[in-house]
Amino acid sequence: MKNLFFLIMIACMGFLSCRSDEVSVQKIDQIINLYIDSLGQDMLNSKIPGSYTTIFINDVYGLTDNAPVTFALKKDVDTINFIEYLAGAKRIGIDSTENSKTYESKVALSLTKKINDSTSRVSNDTMTIQYQSTAQLFQVSKIWYNGLLQFEKVEGQPNTVKIVK
């Protein structure tokens, strides 16, 4: 009886050791760095006259008309300001195959710059983000800014969009 128990235990351990320990983990690449420039001027640096002083981003596909999207205003190594967008806007499915899905988010950017003490000018822009999703990878694939394709994913490169106004 002891030998039978011992034999069953060895067989179970052998069976369990043959299992694959690899767990498929989906890589996520969705951080977008958005730069806005005008004639070499960093338009996101509110300390420079003529630059944007207020930035508001709203989810176009959001559940309500006022669906703010969070973002961070950061500086790169050259101290140029950029908008870092991680996520937050609703994604809608636009295409699907057996192995891949395509999603889209759309955000409205309201960029305000001060012209003088009593006048401000608001620029209303849109950014459409397309994502590609497979079992192994979820990533930004294309970005349109005001209807113009500004970014297509290059494998291994950051999702950097440079807009010239």
C-alpha positions in Angstrom: 0.0 0.0 0.0 2.9 2.4 0.9 4.6 1.6 -2.4 1.4 2.3 -4.4 0.9 5.6 -2.6 4.6 6.5 -3.2 4.3 5.5 -6.9 1.1 7.6 -7.4 2.9 10.6 -5.8 5.9 10.3 -8.1 3.6 10.0 -11.1 1.6 13.2 -10.0 4.8 15.1 -9.5 6.1 14.1 -12.9 2.9 15.1 -14.5 2.9 18.5 -12.8 6.5 19.2 -13.7 5.6 18.8 -17.4 3.2 21.7 -17.3 4.3 24.9 -19.0 5.0 27.7 -16.4 4.9 30.3 -19.1 1.9 32.6 -18.6 1.1 34.7 -21.6 1.2 38.4 -20.5 -0.1 41.1 -22.8 2.4 43.9 -23.4 0.8 47.3 -23.2 2.2 50.3 -25.2 -0.2 53.2 -25.0 1.7 56.2 -23.7 1.5 59.1 -26.1 3.8 62.1 -26.0 2.3 65.1 -27.8 4.5 68.1 -28.7 3.1 71.3 -30.1 5.4 73.8 -31.8 4.9 77.0 -33.7 7.9 78.3 -35.7 10.3 76.7 -33.2 8.4 77.9 -30.2 7.3 75.4 -27.5 3.6 76.2 -27.5 3.1 74.2 -24.3 5.4 76.4 -22.2 3.0 78.9 -20.6 5.9 81.1 -19.6 6.6 82.0 -23.2 4.4 84.8 -24.5 2.0 83.6 -27.2 2.0 80.0 -25.9 -0.9 78.1 -24.5 -1.8 79.0 -20.9 -4.6 76.5 -20.4 -5.1 73.0 -21.8 -8.3 71.0 -21.5 -8.8 67.5 -23.0 -12.3 66.1 -23.3 -13.4 62.5 -24.3 -15.5 62.9 -27.5 -16.9 59.3 -27.1 -17.5 59.9 -23.3 -20.8 59.1 -21.6 -21.5 62.8 -21.1 -20.7 66.0 -23.1 -18.2 67.0 -20.4 -15.9 64.0 -19.9 -12.5 65.3 -19.0 -9.5 63.2 -19.7 -6.5 63.3 -17.4 -3.0 64.1 -18.8 0.3 65.3 -17.5 2.3 68.2 -18.8 6.0 67.1 -18.7 9.4 68.3 -19.9 11.8 66.2 -21.9 15.6 66.2 -21.5 15.8 69.3 -23.6 13.3 71.0 -21.3 10.7 71.0 -24.1 7.1 70.7 -22.8 4.9 67.9 -24.0 1.5 66.4 -23.0 1.8 62.8 -21.8 -1.5 61.0 -22.4 -1.7 57.5 -20.8 -5.3 56.5 -21.2 -8.7 57.6 -20.0 -10.8 58.2 -23.1 -13.4 55.6 -24.0 -12.3 53.1 -26.7 -14.8 51.9 -29.2 -14.3 48.8 -31.4 -14.0 49.6 -35.0 -12.7 46.3 -36.5 -12.1 42.7 -35.4 -10.6 39.6 -36.8 -10.0 36.2 -35.2 -6.6 37.3 -33.8 -6.7 41.0 -33.6 -9.0 43.9 -32.6 -8.8 47.6 -33.5 -10.1 50.2 -31.2 -10.4 54.0 -31.5 -10.5 56.9 -29.0 -11.2 60.5 -29.9 -10.4 63.5 -27.7 -11.1 67.2 -28.1 -8.3 69.5 -27.1 -9.1 73.1 -26.0 -5.9 75.1 -26.0 -6.1 78.7 -24.8 -3.5 81.4 -25.3 -3.5 84.9 -23.9 -3.2 87.5 -26.6 -3.2 90.5 -24.2 -4.5 91.4 -20.8 -8.2 91.3 -21.9 -8.1 88.9 -24.9 -7.6 85.1 -25.2 -7.8 82.9 -28.2 -9.0 79.3 -28.0 -7.8 76.6 -30.4 -10.2 73.6 -30.6 -8.4 70.6 -32.0 -9.2 66.8 -32.1 -6.9 63.8 -31.8 -8.1 60.4 -32.9 -6.1 57.5 -31.5 -6.2 54.0 -33.0 -5.1 51.0 -31.0 -4.3 47.5 -32.2 -4.9 44.6 -29.8 -3.7 41.0 -29.9 -3.3 38.4 -27.2 0.4 39.4 -26.9 0.2 43.2 -27.5 -2.0 46.2 -27.0 -0.5 49.3 -28.6 -1.2 52.7 -30.2 -1.0 52.1 -34.0 -2.1 55.4 -35.6 -2.9 59.0 -34.5 -4.7 61.7 -36.4 -4.6 65.3 -35.3 -7.3 67.5 -36.8 -8.0 64.8 -39.4 -4.4 64.5 -40.6 -2.5 61.3 -40.0 0.5 62.4 -37.8 1.7 59.1 -36.4 2.1 55.4 -37.4 3.6 53.0 -35.0 7.3 52.0 -35.6 8.0 48.9 -33.5 10.3 49.7 -30.6 9.9 53.5 -30.9 8.0 55.7 -28.4 4.6 57.1 -29.4 5.7 60.6 -30.1 3.5 63.1 -32.0 4.9 66.5 -33.0 2.4 69.0 -34.2 3.4 72.2 -35.9 0.8 75.0 -35.8 
